[in-house]
Amino acid sequence: MSETTLTLGMKFDTAAGKPKTVSLQPCRENLTADEVKAAMDAFIASGVFVYDPTAKLGASIIERTVTTLF
C-alpha cells in the first residue's frame, strides 16, 4: 500500500541575508503560481515570523510517496 503526500515549500530571503524555507503540509495539487505568490506576500506583510522574510525566492510542491511493505 502506498501513501502520497504533497508539501508546499516556500523559500524566502531574510533581512539577515540567509534564506529560509516554510513548509506546509498537506497542500492542494492544483495550486497556481499566483496563489502561492499571494500567500508568500501575505507571510512577508504579516510580520509574524522571527526571521523577518523580505522577499520571495521561489516555491515548489514536493511529492512524497511512502510504500508500506508489511
Secondary structure, 3 states (H helix, E strand, C coil): CEEEEEEEEEEEEECCCCCEEEEECCCCCCCCHHHHHHHHHHHHHHCCCCCCEEEEEEEEEEEEEEECCC
